Amino acid sequence: MERWVAGALGRAPDEVTPMPGGAARGATLWVRAGDARAVVMFVPDAAPEEAGGAAAGARWPFLEVQALLAARGVRVPAVLAESCAEGLCLLEDLGDDTLGRFVAAHPERRETMYRRAVRDRAAAQGALAELPAGSIVASRAFDEKLLRWELDHFREWGLDARDRALGSGERAELDAIFDRLARRIAAWPRGFVHRDYQSTNLIAVPGGDATEPALAWIDFQDALLGPRAYDLVALLNDSYLDLDRAFVQARLDDFATAAGLDAAARADLGRQFDLMTVQRKLKDAGRFVFIDRVKKNPAFLRFIDPSLAKVRTSLTWLVDDADMRALADLLARA
């Protein structure tokens, strides 16, 4: 890796520092070579499952999505060099001032920055309404099968692995509710979805306006087609942060205004937001257990309870829905 970076930057790196670990595959490192700083993405052996489905040596989904987003006006890290066959990609260093860190350091700017994030998402929705022929984004979607698998992931790891067993009748009831929830969400209109549009994957960088930074997107290699509410749930019901309901509703209003939604569409967005929260946050809770048990990384266990709390909050806003009332009861018993 150091030899390859030296070829790309013109000199050997003086410093190589692993970036803080997350739940992602592979490794990411900061490198410094003289005055030049960059980020290395390292995907060991470029195995298909590690490269997001690309064949060994093929161009990674990350690079295809990066080119698409950059062409449509989304701020993303520039690609400085790539060698997919060697499992290496060199990117512009955007720093580590994530949205979460920025608003923690500047709480008075929280509303402004989140308003920017939802407006950016609305603008990107329009810019990405039409995708290039053969786009990898268009080849995958939050269909019923994937949504249902994620709910099963919660049941396997969020319930069964934690000895929160349900009786056979309760298990059958839960399965039926999950079937219907996945079917409902899969039937909604689809568009570009980042998939992890949350505080850790938005980087505050210069270039917003005179007083506020812009937000650059990272970790977008798993982008696919899905409901417009999905990225809003990832952002506003982020497992890593606590945003109150009034703040969330105000940001949904901001998104609706930026996207040109009328009152009926705004109401529909709110309903979808809560149903999507139930699905996404259940999956997250199960995923955090999976990362601990299988990946041997317990760092995310503390986010299980916040994720389930967000599920319960959304369920209280869906009490007119028989399935959601039954689900709330099942979760309480489990």
Secondary structure, DSSP 4 states (H G I P E B T S, - for coil): -HHHHHHHHSS--SEEEEPPP-SSSSEEEEEEETTEEEEEEE-GGG-TTTTTTPPTTSPPHHHHHHHHHHHTT---PPEEEEEGGGTEEEEE---S-BHHHHHHH-GGGHHHHHHHHHHHHHHHHHHTSS--TT-TGGG-B--HHHHHHHHHHIIIIIIGGGT----HHHHHHHHHHHHHHHHHHHTS--EEE-S--SGGGEEEES-S-SSS-EEEE---TT-EEE-THHHHHHHHT-TTS---HHHHHHHHHHHHHHHT--HHHHHHHHHHHHHHHHHHHHHHHHHHHHHHHTT--GGGGGGHHHHHHHHHHHHHTTTT-HHHHHHHHHHHH-
